[in-house]
Every structure is written in structure tokens, then in C-alpha cells.
Amino acid sequence: MPSRPAIRPVRSDAERLPIRMLADRVLVSVDAESGDRTSGGGILIPATASVGKRLSWATVVATGGNVRHVETGDRVLFDPEDRHEVDLQSRPYILLREKDIHAVAAPRVEAGTTGLYL
């Protein structure tokens, strides 16, 4: 009896193609959040606690050609309500416009250059 070939998952052409970001688009990978948070004073805040609008951190994976202030590997702060989710090679990512990013955290950013009057 002849042996059958191994069954491999079928991948579409889109899953195999390299991707280039266009214009001012930024592709980010969201940092894992456990849900529960700890305050600065050490108080545990459960995930079910009601909070106001909360921004999220993510790591930049790819940038488009017109992106000026963000580089691959930077951590960025964005509003999770202003996002578009996409799966690439079975991993979840978020697609943002550079203008939707509120802050950048990177080693190249000089201390004290936040522009905040605090």
C-alpha cells in the first residue's frame, strides 16, 4: 500500500509575499497586557475596573516611506479605538497612520524634549 504524502496547511499567496508599508502607515505589534494593573503605590487594579479612555503601547514593526518621526523598533503610544487590525502570517498586528501616534519612546529621543510644560 503506497504511503500518502504529509498533509500541509494550505497558505494563500498573500501569506507568502513580502509586505511594504505605503505612505504614512505604521505597522505595530501590541504589547501583551495581563489585564490587571498595579498603581504607582502598589495597589492592584483589576481588569474589570472602570477607567477613562486609556492609551496603549506597541512596538513598531514596519513603516511606510513617508513616515518621518517613527522607526522600526520604537515603542509608540496610540489610542486603541483608532486602529485597524490585521493578521500577517498568523500573528495579530495593528495598522496606524503616523498622525494617530501620540508619543514615541526610543533611545534616540533626548531626555527633557517632550515639549510638555510640567
Biopython code that builds the backbone (N, CA, C, O; Angstrom):
import numpy as np
from Bio.PDB.StructureBuilder import StructureBuilder

atoms = [
    (1, "MET", "N", (0.848, -1.166, 0.000)),
    (1, "MET", "CA", (0.000, 0.000, 0.000)),
    (1, "MET", "C", (0.901, 1.238, 0.000)),
    (1, "MET", "O", (1.748, 1.376, 0.883)),
    (2, "PRO", "N", (0.734, 2.153, -0.985)),
    (2, "PRO", "CA", (1.591, 3.343, -1.068)),
    (2, "PRO", "C", (1.291, 4.312, 0.076)),
    (2, "PRO", "O", (0.145, 4.471, 0.496)),
    (3, "SER", "N", (2.344, 4.949, 0.562)),
    (3, "SER", "CA", (2.152, 5.921, 1.653)),
    (3, "SER", "C", (1.638, 7.234, 1.089)),
    (3, "SER", "O", (1.978, 7.634, -0.024)),
    (4, "ARG", "N", (0.825, 7.878, 1.872)),
    (4, "ARG", "CA", (0.270, 9.162, 1.461)),
    (4, "ARG", "C", (1.237, 10.285, 1.820)),
    (4, "ARG", "O", (1.937, 10.198, 2.829)),
    (5, "PRO", "N", (1.283, 11.330, 1.012)),
    (5, "PRO", "CA", (2.151, 12.471, 1.355)),
    (5, "PRO", "C", (1.620, 13.180, 2.600)),
    (5, "PRO", "O", (0.421, 13.164, 2.877)),
    (6, "ALA", "N", (2.518, 13.788, 3.327)),
    (6, "ALA", "CA", (2.127, 14.512, 4.537)),
    (6, "ALA", "C", (1.206, 15.663, 4.165)),
    (6, "ALA", "O", (1.397, 16.317, 3.140)),
    (7, "ILE", "N", (0.209, 15.905, 5.001)),
    (7, "ILE", "CA", (-0.735, 16.989, 4.766)),
    (7, "ILE", "C", (-0.149, 18.263, 5.368)),
    (7, "ILE", "O", (0.179, 18.315, 6.553)),
    (8, "ARG", "N", (-0.028, 19.271, 4.540)),
    (8, "ARG", "CA", (0.483, 20.567, 4.999)),
    (8, "ARG", "C", (-0.618, 21.600, 4.884)),
    (8, "ARG", "O", (-1.428, 21.538, 3.958)),
    (9, "PRO", "N", (-0.665, 22.554, 5.812)),
    (9, "PRO", "CA", (-1.692, 23.590, 5.691)),
    (9, "PRO", "C", (-1.500, 24.395, 4.408)),
    (9, "PRO", "O", (-0.378, 24.723, 4.021)),
    (10, "VAL", "N", (-2.597, 24.699, 3.775)),
    (10, "VAL", "CA", (-2.553, 25.470, 2.534)),
    (10, "VAL", "C", (-2.435, 26.946, 2.892)),
    (10, "VAL", "O", (-3.231, 27.461, 3.677)),
    (11, "ARG", "N", (-1.448, 27.627, 2.323)),
    (11, "ARG", "CA", (-1.259, 29.058, 2.559)),
    (11, "ARG", "C", (-1.591, 29.802, 1.281)),
    (11, "ARG", "O", (-1.255, 29.368, 0.179)),
    (12, "SER", "N", (-2.244, 30.911, 1.450)),
    (12, "SER", "CA", (-2.560, 31.724, 0.278)),
    (12, "SER", "C", (-1.304, 32.469, -0.164)),
    (12, "SER", "O", (-0.334, 32.567, 0.588)),
    (13, "ASP", "N", (-1.330, 32.988, -1.380)),
    (13, "ASP", "CA", (-0.191, 33.749, -1.896)),
    (13, "ASP", "C", (0.095, 34.979, -1.043)),
    (13, "ASP", "O", (1.252, 35.376, -0.905)),
    (14, "ALA", "N", (-0.947, 35.590, -0.467)),
    (14, "ALA", "CA", (-0.764, 36.796, 0.352)),
    (14, "ALA", "C", (0.056, 36.506, 1.601)),
    (14, "ALA", "O", (0.781, 37.384, 2.070)),
    (15, "GLU", "N", (-0.038, 35.300, 2.151)),
    (15, "GLU", "CA", (0.719, 34.957, 3.351)),
    (15, "GLU", "C", (2.206, 34.771, 3.056)),
    (15, "GLU", "O", (3.028, 34.873, 3.966)),
    (16, "ARG", "N", (2.558, 34.505, 1.823)),
    (16, "ARG", "CA", (3.953, 34.251, 1.462)),
    (16, "ARG", "C", (4.666, 35.480, 0.916)),
    (16, "ARG", "O", (5.896, 35.499, 0.869)),
    (17, "LEU", "N", (3.940, 36.487, 0.510)),
    (17, "LEU", "CA", (4.539, 37.650, -0.127)),
    (17, "LEU", "C", (5.128, 38.612, 0.904)),
    (17, "LEU", "O", (4.563, 38.780, 1.985)),
    (18, "PRO", "N", (6.258, 39.245, 0.579)),
    (18, "PRO", "CA", (6.773, 40.297, 1.458)),
    (18, "PRO", "C", (5.837, 41.507, 1.400)),
    (18, "PRO", "O", (5.145, 41.722, 0.405)),
    (19, "ILE", "N", (5.827, 42.282, 2.465)),
    (19, "ILE", "CA", (4.914, 43.419, 2.538)),
    (19, "ILE", "C", (5.715, 44.704, 2.674)),
    (19, "ILE", "O", (6.678, 44.761, 3.438)),
    (20, "ARG", "N", (5.322, 45.729, 1.938)),
    (20, "ARG", "CA", (5.930, 47.052, 2.046)),
    (20, "ARG", "C", (4.835, 48.020, 2.461)),
    (20, "ARG", "O", (3.784, 48.090, 1.824)),
    (21, "MET", "N", (5.080, 48.760, 3.521)),
    (21, "MET", "CA", (4.109, 49.729, 4.008)),
    (21, "MET", "C", (4.132, 50.950, 3.084)),
    (21, "MET", "O", (5.186, 51.326, 2.571)),
    (22, "LEU", "N", (2.980, 51.556, 2.878)),
    (22, "LEU", "CA", (2.862, 52.705, 1.988)),
    (22, "LEU", "C", (2.597, 53.993, 2.769)),
    (22, "LEU", "O", (2.080, 53.964, 3.886)),
    (23, "ALA", "N", (2.957, 55.106, 2.166)),
    (23, "ALA", "CA", (2.667, 56.458, 2.660)),
    (23, "ALA", "C", (3.066, 56.637, 4.116)),
    (23, "ALA", "O", (4.215, 56.392, 4.482)),
    (24, "ASP", "N", (2.115, 57.067, 4.953)),
    (24, "ASP", "CA", (2.412, 57.353, 6.354)),
    (24, "ASP", "C", (1.914, 56.250, 7.282)),
    (24, "ASP", "O", (1.616, 56.510, 8.448)),
    (25, "ARG", "N", (1.821, 55.031, 6.781)),
    (25, "ARG", "CA", (1.319, 53.915, 7.582)),
    (25, "ARG", "C", (2.418, 53.332, 8.461)),
    (25, "ARG", "O", (3.589, 53.294, 8.083)),
    (26, "VAL", "N", (2.007, 52.876, 9.651)),
    (26, "VAL", "CA", (2.914, 52.265, 10.614)),
    (26, "VAL", "C", (2.282, 50.958, 11.064)),
    (26, "VAL", "O", (1.130, 50.945, 11.499)),
    (27, "LEU", "N", (3.018, 49.865, 10.966)),
    (27, "LEU", "CA", (2.546, 48.557, 11.407)),
    (27, "LEU", "C", (3.156, 48.284, 12.770)),
    (27, "LEU", "O", (4.375, 48.345, 12.929)),
    (28, "VAL", "N", (2.307, 47.979, 13.769)),
    (28, "VAL", "CA", (2.794, 47.774, 15.134)),
    (28, "VAL", "C", (2.316, 46.449, 15.695)),
    (28, "VAL", "O", (1.295, 45.902, 15.277)),
    (29, "SER", "N", (3.078, 45.950, 16.647)),
    (29, "SER", "CA", (2.731, 44.751, 17.391)),
    (29, "SER", "C", (2.388, 45.192, 18.805)),
    (29, "SER", "O", (3.210, 45.809, 19.482)),
    (30, "VAL", "N", (1.184, 44.881, 19.250)),
    (30, "VAL", "CA", (0.722, 45.340, 20.557)),
    (30, "VAL", "C", (1.429, 44.584, 21.667)),
    (30, "VAL", "O", (1.583, 43.365, 21.605)),
    (31, "ASP", "N", (1.857, 45.322, 22.685)),
    (31, "ASP", "CA", (2.480, 44.715, 23.854)),
    (31, "ASP", "C", (1.443, 43.880, 24.592)),
    (31, "ASP", "O", (0.281, 44.273, 24.699)),
    (32, "ALA", "N", (1.861, 42.742, 25.094)),
    (32, "ALA", "CA", (0.949, 41.871, 25.836)),
    (32, "ALA", "C", (0.555, 42.537, 27.142)),
    (32, "ALA", "O", (1.404, 43.024, 27.888)),
    (33, "GLU", "N", (-0.725, 42.550, 27.405)),
    (33, "GLU", "CA", (-1.223, 43.125, 28.652)),
    (33, "GLU", "C", (-1.905, 42.020, 29.434)),
    (33, "GLU", "O", (-2.690, 41.253, 28.878)),
    (34, "SER", "N", (-1.609, 41.937, 30.716)),
    (34, "SER", "CA", (-2.194, 40.892, 31.541)),
    (34, "SER", "C", (-3.623, 41.208, 31.940)),
    (34, "SER", "O", (-4.341, 40.329, 32.416)),
    (35, "GLY", "N", (-4.045, 42.455, 31.753)),
    (35, "GLY", "CA", (-5.390, 42.841, 32.163)),
    (35, "GLY", "C", (-5.337, 43.591, 33.482)),
    (35, "GLY", "O", (-5.733, 44.754, 33.552)),
    (36, "ASP", "N", (-4.852, 42.935, 34.525)),
    (36, "ASP", "CA", (-4.706, 43.592, 35.814)),
    (36, "ASP", "C", (-3.495, 44.511, 35.772)),
    (36, "ASP", "O", (-2.489, 44.199, 35.134)),
    (37, "ARG", "N", (-3.601, 45.657, 36.462)),
    (37, "ARG", "CA", (-2.503, 46.621, 36.518)),
    (37, "ARG", "C", (-2.171, 46.907, 37.969)),
    (37, "ARG", "O", (-2.970, 46.643, 38.868)),
    (38, "THR", "N", (-0.992, 47.447, 38.185)),
    (38, "THR", "CA", (-0.583, 47.856, 39.517)),
    (38, "THR", "C", (-0.325, 49.353, 39.496)),
    (38, "THR", "O", (0.378, 49.857, 38.621)),
    (39, "SER", "N", (-0.896, 50.061, 40.462)),
    (39, "SER", "CA", (-0.696, 51.513, 40.531)),
    (39, "SER", "C", (0.712, 51.811, 41.017)),
    (39, "SER", "O", (1.430, 50.911, 41.452)),
    (40, "GLY", "N", (1.107, 53.085, 40.942)),
    (40, "GLY", "CA", (2.419, 53.501, 41.413)),
    (40, "GLY", "C", (2.611, 53.219, 42.897)),
    (40, "GLY", "O", (3.740, 53.027, 43.349)),
    (41, "GLY", "N", (1.537, 53.192, 43.649)),
    (41, "GLY", "CA", (1.603, 52.923, 45.088)),
    (41, "GLY", "C", (1.511, 51.446, 45.419)),
    (41, "GLY", "O", (1.510, 51.083, 46.595)),
    (42, "GLY", "N", (1.434, 50.574, 44.404)),
    (42, "GLY", "CA", (1.405, 49.133, 44.635)),
    (42, "GLY", "C", (0.013, 48.542, 44.761)),
    (42, "GLY", "O", (-0.121, 47.371, 45.116)),
    (43, "ILE", "N", (-1.024, 49.315, 44.481)),
    (43, "ILE", "CA", (-2.396, 48.819, 44.577)),
    (43, "ILE", "C", (-2.745, 48.084, 43.291)),
    (43, "ILE", "O", (-2.529, 48.603, 42.196)),
    (44, "LEU", "N", (-3.286, 46.871, 43.424)),
    (44, "LEU", "CA", (-3.685, 46.077, 42.269)),
    (44, "LEU", "C", (-5.020, 46.586, 41.745)),
    (44, "LEU", "O", (-5.997, 46.669, 42.490)),
    (45, "ILE", "N", (-5.060, 46.926, 40.453)),
    (45, "ILE", "CA", (-6.282, 47.411, 39.804)),
    (45, "ILE", "C", (-6.762, 46.309, 38.868)),
    (45, "ILE", "O", (-6.090, 46.010, 37.881)),
    (46, "PRO", "N", (-7.920, 45.692, 39.159)),
    (46, "PRO", "CA", (-8.397, 44.585, 38.317)),
    (46, "PRO", "C", (-8.768, 45.053, 36.914)),
    (46, "PRO", "O", (-9.081, 46.223, 36.696)),
    (47, "ALA", "N", (-8.727, 44.122, 35.974)),
    (47, "ALA", "CA", (-9.038, 44.422, 34.577)),
    (47, "ALA", "C", (-10.477, 44.898, 34.416)),
    (47, "ALA", "O", (-10.793, 45.598, 33.453)),
    (48, "THR", "N", (-11.350, 44.526, 35.350)),
    (48, "THR", "CA", (-12.762, 44.898, 35.255)),
    (48, "THR", "C", (-13.037, 46.298, 35.790)),
    (48, "THR", "O", (-14.164, 46.780, 35.677)),
    (49, "ALA", "N", (-12.036, 46.968, 36.371)),
    (49, "ALA", "CA", (-12.227, 48.317, 36.910)),
    (49, "ALA", "C", (-12.529, 49.295, 35.786)),
    (49, "ALA", "O", (-11.925, 49.232, 34.715)),
    (50, "SER", "N", (-13.456, 50.188, 36.035)),
    (50, "SER", "CA", (-13.827, 51.185, 35.038)),
    (50, "SER", "C", (-12.797, 52.308, 35.020)),
    (50, "SER", "O", (-12.512, 52.926, 36.046)),
    (51, "VAL", "N", (-12.252, 52.556, 33.853)),
    (51, "VAL", "CA", (-11.288, 53.642, 33.693)),
    (51, "VAL", "C", (-11.704, 54.468, 32.493)),
    (51, "VAL", "O", (-12.480, 54.017, 31.651)),
    (52, "GLY", "N", (-11.183, 55.676, 32.425)),
    (52, "GLY", "CA", (-11.464, 56.535, 31.278)),
    (52, "GLY", "C", (-10.747, 56.010, 30.054)),
    (52, "GLY", "O", (-10.249, 54.885, 30.034)),
    (53, "LYS", "N", (-10.705, 56.833, 29.055)),
    (53, "LYS", "CA", (-10.034, 56.456, 27.821)),
    (53, "LYS", "C", (-8.564, 56.197, 28.105)),
    (53, "LYS", "O", (-7.862, 57.085, 28.588)),
    (54, "ARG", "N", (-8.093, 55.004, 27.814)),
    (54, "ARG", "CA", (-6.726, 54.603, 28.130)),
    (54, "ARG", "C", (-5.965, 54.322, 26.847)),
    (54, "ARG", "O", (-6.448, 53.592, 25.981)),
    (55, "LEU", "N", (-4.771, 54.901, 26.720)),
    (55, "LEU", "CA", (-3.925, 54.672, 25.552)),
    (55, "LEU", "C", (-3.122, 53.392, 25.735)),
    (55, "LEU", "O", (-2.951, 52.918, 26.858)),
    (56, "SER", "N", (-2.626, 52.827, 24.628)),
    (56, "SER", "CA", (-1.870, 51.581, 24.655)),
    (56, "SER", "C", (-0.492, 51.759, 24.038)),
    (56, "SER", "O", (-0.280, 52.639, 23.203)),
    (57, "TRP", "N", (0.441, 50.913, 24.458)),
    (57, "TRP", "CA", (1.798, 50.897, 23.905)),
    (57, "TRP", "C", (1.934, 49.754, 22.915)),
    (57, "TRP", "O", (1.323, 48.699, 23.084)),
    (58, "ALA", "N", (2.735, 49.967, 21.886)),
    (58, "ALA", "CA", (3.014, 48.927, 20.892)),
    (58, "ALA", "C", (4.422, 49.148, 20.352)),
    (58, "ALA", "O", (5.004, 50.220, 20.519)),
    (59, "THR", "N", (4.958, 48.117, 19.702)),
    (59, "THR", "CA", (6.289, 48.181, 19.108)),
    (59, "THR", "C", (6.159, 48.260, 17.592)),
    (59, "THR", "O", (5.409, 47.494, 16.989)),
    (60, "VAL", "N", (6.889, 49.186, 16.979)),
    (60, "VAL", "CA", (6.821, 49.387, 15.525)),
    (60, "VAL", "C", (7.535, 48.233, 14.821)),
    (60, "VAL", "O", (8.676, 47.905, 15.144)),
    (61, "VAL", "N", (6.848, 47.628, 13.860)),
    (61, "VAL", "CA", (7.378, 46.504, 13.096)),
    (61, "VAL", "C", (7.815, 46.953, 11.706)),
    (61, "VAL", "O", (8.822, 46.473, 11.185)),
    (62, "ALA", "N", (7.054, 47.880, 11.097)),
    (62, "ALA", "CA", (7.371, 48.369, 9.752)),
    (62, "ALA", "C", (6.783, 49.760, 9.585)),
    (62, "ALA", "O", (5.795, 50.114, 10.228)),
    (63, "THR", "N", (7.411, 50.553, 8.703)),
    (63, "THR", "CA", (6.922, 51.905, 8.437)),
    (63, "THR", "C", (6.875, 52.166, 6.937)),
    (63, "THR", "O", (7.620, 51.562, 6.165)),
    (64, "GLY", "N", (5.994, 53.068, 6.541)),
    (64, "GLY", "CA", (5.895, 53.473, 5.147)),
    (64, "GLY", "C", (6.962, 54.497, 4.800)),
    (64, "GLY", "O", (7.659, 54.998, 5.683)),
    (65, "GLY", "N", (7.091, 54.808, 3.518)),
    (65, "GLY", "CA", (8.129, 55.700, 3.037)),
    (65, "GLY", "C", (7.988, 57.144, 3.483)),
    (65, "GLY", "O", (8.987, 57.863, 3.516)),
    (66, "ASN", "N", (6.788, 57.599, 3.829)),
    (66, "ASN", "CA", (6.578, 58.984, 4.231)),
    (66, "ASN", "C", (6.572, 59.187, 5.744)),
    (66, "ASN", "O", (6.295, 60.292, 6.210)),
    (67, "VAL", "N", (6.865, 58.165, 6.507)),
    (67, "VAL", "CA", (6.911, 58.284, 7.971)),
    (67, "VAL", "C", (8.204, 58.997, 8.352)),
    (67, "VAL", "O", (9.284, 58.598, 7.917)),
    (68, "ARG", "N", (8.100, 60.058, 9.169)),
    (68, "ARG", "CA", (9.269, 60.874, 9.480)),
    (68, "ARG", "C", (9.762, 60.755, 10.916)),
    (68, "ARG", "O", (10.953, 60.939, 11.164)),
    (69, "HIS", "N", (8.880, 60.452, 11.875)),
    (69, "HIS", "CA", (9.266, 60.537, 13.278)),
    (69, "HIS", "C", (9.323, 59.191, 13.999)),
    (69, "HIS", "O", (9.631, 59.144, 15.190)),
    (70, "VAL", "N", (9.037, 58.120, 13.309)),
    (70, "VAL", "CA", (8.979, 56.795, 13.921)),
    (70, "VAL", "C", (9.872, 55.848, 13.132)),
    (70, "VAL", "O", (9.911, 55.899, 11.902)),
    (71, "GLU", "N", (10.588, 54.984, 13.847)),
    (71, "GLU", "CA", (11.444, 53.986, 13.201)),
    (71, "GLU", "C", (11.096, 52.589, 13.714)),
    (71, "GLU", "O", (10.500, 52.435, 14.780)),
    (72, "THR", "N", (11.472, 51.592, 12.947)),
    (72, "THR", "CA", (11.258, 50.211, 13.349)),
    (72, "THR", "C", (11.948, 49.960, 14.681)),
    (72, "THR", "O", (13.102, 50.344, 14.873)),
    (73, "GLY", "N", (11.240, 49.316, 15.599)),
    (73, "GLY", "CA", (11.780, 49.018, 16.926)),
    (73, "GLY", "C", (11.364, 50.012, 17.996)),
    (73, "GLY", "O", (11.505, 49.724, 19.185)),
    (74, "ASP", "N", (10.848, 51.190, 17.602)),
    (74, "ASP", "CA", (10.378, 52.184, 18.572)),
    (74, "ASP", "C", (9.127, 51.676, 19.277)),
    (74, "ASP", "O", (8.383, 50.859, 18.735)),
    (75, "ARG", "N", (8.905, 52.171, 20.493)),
    (75, "ARG", "CA", (7.640, 51.937, 21.187)),
    (75, "ARG", "C", (6.794, 53.176, 20.999)),
    (75, "ARG", "O", (7.275, 54.295, 21.176)),
    (76, "VAL", "N", (5.535, 52.982, 20.638)),
    (76, "VAL", "CA", (4.648, 54.106, 20.374)),
    (76, "VAL", "C", (3.383, 54.011, 21.221)),
    (76, "VAL", "O", (2.924, 52.924, 21.571)),
    (77, "LEU", "N", (2.838, 55.177, 21.537)),
    (77, "LEU", "CA", (1.615, 55.291, 22.329)),
    (77, "LEU", "C", (0.488, 55.692, 21.389)),
    (77, "LEU", "O", (0.614, 56.667, 20.647)),
    (78, "PHE", "N", (-0.623, 54.941, 21.415)),
    (78, "PHE", "CA", (-1.729, 55.211, 20.499)),
    (78, "PHE", "C", (-3.051, 54.920, 21.179)),
    (78, "PHE", "O", (-3.095, 54.251, 22.211)),
    (79, "ASP", "N", (-4.124, 55.423, 20.599)),
    (79, "ASP", "CA", (-5.475, 55.185, 21.089)),
    (79, "ASP", "C", (-5.982, 53.867, 20.501)),
    (79, "ASP", "O", (-6.088, 53.747, 19.281)),
    (80, "PRO", "N", (-6.297, 52.880, 21.338)),
    (80, "PRO", "CA", (-6.731, 51.586, 20.801)),
    (80, "PRO", "C", (-8.058, 51.632, 20.043)),
    (80, "PRO", "O", (-8.391, 50.690, 19.325)),
    (81, "GLU", "N", (-8.814, 52.711, 20.195)),
    (81, "GLU", "CA", (-10.069, 52.826, 19.445)),
    (81, "GLU", "C", (-9.831, 53.273, 17.999)),
    (81, "GLU", "O", (-10.681, 53.046, 17.137)),
    (82, "ASP", "N", (-8.687, 53.904, 17.726)),
    (82, "ASP", "CA", (-8.354, 54.379, 16.367)),
    (82, "ASP", "C", (-7.383, 53.421, 15.703)),
    (82, "ASP", "O", (-6.248, 53.797, 15.411)),
    (83, "ARG", "N", (-7.807, 52.198, 15.461)),
    (83, "ARG", "CA", (-6.878, 51.221, 14.904)),
    (83, "ARG", "C", (-7.576, 50.300, 13.911)),
    (83, "ARG", "O", (-8.801, 50.177, 13.887)),
    (84, "HIS", "N", (-6.751, 49.662, 13.099)),
    (84, "HIS", "CA", (-7.224, 48.659, 12.152)),
    (84, "HIS", "C", (-6.381, 47.414, 12.388)),
    (84, "HIS", "O", (-5.155, 47.462, 12.284)),
    (85, "GLU", "N", (-7.023, 46.319, 12.700)),
    (85, "GLU", "CA", (-6.304, 45.082, 12.995)),
    (85, "GLU", "C", (-6.104, 44.261, 11.727)),
    (85, "GLU", "O", (-6.949, 44.258, 10.833)),
    (86, "VAL", "N", (-4.966, 43.564, 11.665)),
    (86, "VAL", "CA", (-4.657, 42.709, 10.527)),
    (86, "VAL", "C", (-3.833, 41.530, 11.028)),
    (86, "VAL", "O", (-3.018, 41.684, 11.938)),
    (87, "ASP", "N", (-4.040, 40.357, 10.443)),
    (87, "ASP", "CA", (-3.237, 39.179, 10.758)),
    (87, "ASP", "C", (-2.272, 38.941, 9.609)),
    (87, "ASP", "O", (-2.687, 38.851, 8.454)),
    (88, "LEU", "N", (-0.990, 38.839, 9.920)),
    (88, "LEU", "CA", (0.034, 38.535, 8.933)),
    (88, "LEU", "C", (0.809, 37.324, 9.425)),
    (88, "LEU", "O", (1.384, 37.351, 10.513)),
    (89, "GLN", "N", (0.827, 36.281, 8.640)),
    (89, "GLN", "CA", (1.496, 35.039, 8.984)),
    (89, "GLN", "C", (1.054, 34.551, 10.355)),
    (89, "GLN", "O", (1.878, 34.173, 11.187)),
    (90, "SER", "N", (-0.252, 34.563, 10.580)),
    (90, "SER", "CA", (-0.911, 34.081, 11.799)),
    (90, "SER", "C", (-0.546, 34.880, 13.047)),
    (90, "SER", "O", (-0.666, 34.364, 14.159)),
    (91, "ARG", "N", (-0.105, 36.121, 12.889)),
    (91, "ARG", "CA", (0.184, 36.985, 14.036)),
    (91, "ARG", "C", (-0.671, 38.245, 13.921)),
    (91, "ARG", "O", (-0.837, 38.788, 12.829)),
    (92, "PRO", "N", (-1.214, 38.711, 15.050)),
    (92, "PRO", "CA", (-2.031, 39.931, 15.005)),
    (92, "PRO", "C", (-1.168, 41.193, 15.025)),
    (92, "PRO", "O", (-0.211, 41.281, 15.794)),
    (93, "TYR", "N", (-1.503, 42.155, 14.191)),
    (93, "TYR", "CA", (-0.821, 43.452, 14.136)),
    (93, "TYR", "C", (-1.877, 44.538, 14.049)),
    (93, "TYR", "O", (-3.053, 44.269, 13.801)),
    (94, "ILE", "N", (-1.436, 45.770, 14.259)),
    (94, "ILE", "CA", (-2.323, 46.921, 14.133)),
    (94, "ILE", "C", (-1.709, 47.883, 13.130)),
    (94, "ILE", "O", (-0.505, 48.140, 13.156)),
    (95, "LEU", "N", (-2.543, 48.410, 12.249)),
    (95, "LEU", "CA", (-2.112, 49.356, 11.230)),
    (95, "LEU", "C", (-2.579, 50.748, 11.654)),
    (95, "LEU", "O", (-3.769, 50.976, 11.873)),
    (96, "LEU", "N", (-1.629, 51.673, 11.767)),
    (96, "LEU", "CA", (-1.918, 53.046, 12.185)),
    (96, "LEU", "C", (-1.391, 54.030, 11.156)),
    (96, "LEU", "O", (-0.554, 53.677, 10.325)),
    (97, "ARG", "N", (-1.874, 55.255, 11.209)),
    (97, "ARG", "CA", (-1.263, 56.356, 10.478)),
    (97, "ARG", "C", (-0.316, 57.047, 11.449)),
    (97, "ARG", "O", (-0.551, 57.035, 12.657)),
    (98, "GLU", "N", (0.736, 57.639, 10.941)),
    (98, "GLU", "CA", (1.692, 58.304, 11.818)),
    (98, "GLU", "C", (1.012, 59.394, 12.652)),
    (98, "GLU", "O", (1.392, 59.608, 13.804)),
    (99, "LYS", "N", (0.029, 60.075, 12.099)),
    (99, "LYS", "CA", (-0.660, 61.148, 12.831)),
    (99, "LYS", "C", (-1.487, 60.620, 14.003)),
    (99, "LYS", "O", (-1.856, 61.394, 14.887)),
    (100, "ASP", "N", (-1.789, 59.306, 14.029)),
    (100, "ASP", "CA", (-2.557, 58.714, 15.126)),
    (100, "ASP", "C", (-1.673, 58.299, 16.300)),
    (100, "ASP", "O", (-2.179, 57.825, 17.318)),
    (101, "ILE", "N", (-0.372, 58.472, 16.167)),
    (101, "ILE", "CA", (0.556, 58.113, 17.244)),
    (101, "ILE", "C", (0.754, 59.329, 18.138)),
    (101, "ILE", "O", (1.062, 60.417, 17.653)),
    (102, "HIS", "N", (0.576, 59.145, 19.447)),
    (102, "HIS", "CA", (0.649, 60.247, 20.398)),
    (102, "HIS", "C", (2.050, 60.494, 20.933)),
    (102, "HIS", "O", (2.390, 61.632, 21.256)),
    (103, "ALA", "N", (2.877, 59.446, 21.036)),
    (103, "ALA", "CA", (4.222, 59.598, 21.586)),
    (103, "ALA", "C", (5.115, 58.479, 21.094)),
    (103, "ALA", "O", (4.641, 57.408, 20.715)),
    (104, "VAL", "N", (6.424, 58.738, 21.104)),
    (104, "VAL", "CA", (7.424, 57.752, 20.693)),
    (104, "VAL", "C", (8.430, 57.595, 21.830)),
    (104, "VAL", "O", (8.926, 58.584, 22.371)),
    (105, "ALA", "N", (8.726, 56.357, 22.185)),
    (105, "ALA", "CA", (9.757, 56.067, 23.178)),
    (105, "ALA", "C", (10.862, 55.295, 22.469)),
    (105, "ALA", "O", (10.644, 54.185, 21.981)),
    (106, "ALA", "N", (12.059, 55.898, 22.415)),
    (106, "ALA", "CA", (13.185, 55.277, 21.731)),
    (106, "ALA", "C", (14.478, 55.819, 22.333)),
    (106, "ALA", "O", (14.493, 56.931, 22.861)),
    (107, "PRO", "N", (15.558, 55.052, 22.259)),
    (107, "PRO", "CA", (16.839, 55.533, 22.803)),
    (107, "PRO", "C", (17.322, 56.835, 22.167)),
    (107, "PRO", "O", (18.052, 57.592, 22.808)),
    (108, "ARG", "N", (16.935, 57.111, 20.930)),
    (108, "ARG", "CA", (17.403, 58.325, 20.250)),
    (108, "ARG", "C", (16.675, 59.583, 20.724)),
    (108, "ARG", "O", (17.118, 60.692, 20.427)),
    (109, "VAL", "N", (15.566, 59.432, 21.455)),
    (109, "VAL", "CA", (14.813, 60.579, 21.959)),
    (109, "VAL", "C", (15.552, 61.149, 23.163)),
    (109, "VAL", "O", (15.822, 60.437, 24.130)),
    (110, "GLU", "N", (15.874, 62.431, 23.098)),
    (110, "GLU", "CA", (16.625, 63.081, 24.179)),
    (110, "GLU", "C", (15.734, 63.294, 25.386)),
    (110, "GLU", "O", (14.549, 63.597, 25.243)),
    (111, "ALA", "N", (16.299, 63.137, 26.580)),
    (111, "ALA", "CA", (15.563, 63.380, 27.813)),
    (111, "ALA", "C", (15.191, 64.847, 27.896)),
    (111, "ALA", "O", (15.992, 65.717, 27.553)),
    (112, "GLY", "N", (13.987, 65.124, 28.348)),
    (112, "GLY", "CA", (13.549, 66.511, 28.513)),
    (112, "GLY", "C", (13.052, 67.164, 27.243)),
    (112, "GLY", "O", (12.826, 68.374, 27.234)),
    (113, "THR", "N", (12.872, 66.411, 26.169)),
    (113, "THR", "CA", (12.392, 67.000, 24.918)),
    (113, "THR", "C", (10.949, 66.644, 24.629)),
    (113, "THR", "O", (10.542, 66.547, 23.471)),
    (114, "THR", "N", (10.176, 66.449, 25.687)),
    (114, "THR", "CA", (8.784, 66.050, 25.485)),
    (114, "THR", "C", (7.921, 67.186, 24.975)),
    (114, "THR", "O", (6.879, 66.950, 24.364)),
    (115, "GLY", "N", (8.352, 68.445, 25.227)),
    (115, "GLY", "CA", (7.537, 69.573, 24.809)),
    (115, "GLY", "C", (6.436, 69.884, 25.806)),
    (115, "GLY", "O", (5.621, 70.775, 25.567)),
    (116, "LEU", "N", (6.399, 69.164, 26.919)),
    (116, "LEU", "CA", (5.369, 69.395, 27.925)),
    (116, "LEU", "C", (5.799, 70.487, 28.897)),
    (116, "LEU", "O", (6.972, 70.576, 29.260)),
    (117, "TYR", "N", (4.862, 71.306, 29.311)),
    (117, "TYR", "CA", (5.153, 72.370, 30.275)),
    (117, "TYR", "C", (4.754, 71.894, 31.666)),
    (117, "TYR", "O", (3.741, 72.334, 32.210)),
    (118, "LEU", "N", (5.541, 71.006, 32.232)),
    (118, "LEU", "CA", (5.220, 70.441, 33.556)),
    (118, "LEU", "C", (6.293, 70.801, 34.545)),
    (118, "LEU", "O", (6.209, 70.422, 35.713)),
]
sb = StructureBuilder()
sb.init_structure("model")
sb.init_model(0)
sb.init_chain("A")
sb.init_seg("    ")
for serial, (resi, resn, name, xyz) in enumerate(atoms, 1):
    if name == "N":
        sb.init_residue(resn, " ", resi, " ")
    sb.init_atom(name, np.array(xyz, "f"), 0.0, 1.0, " ", f" {name:<3s}", serial, name[0])
structure = sb.get_structure()
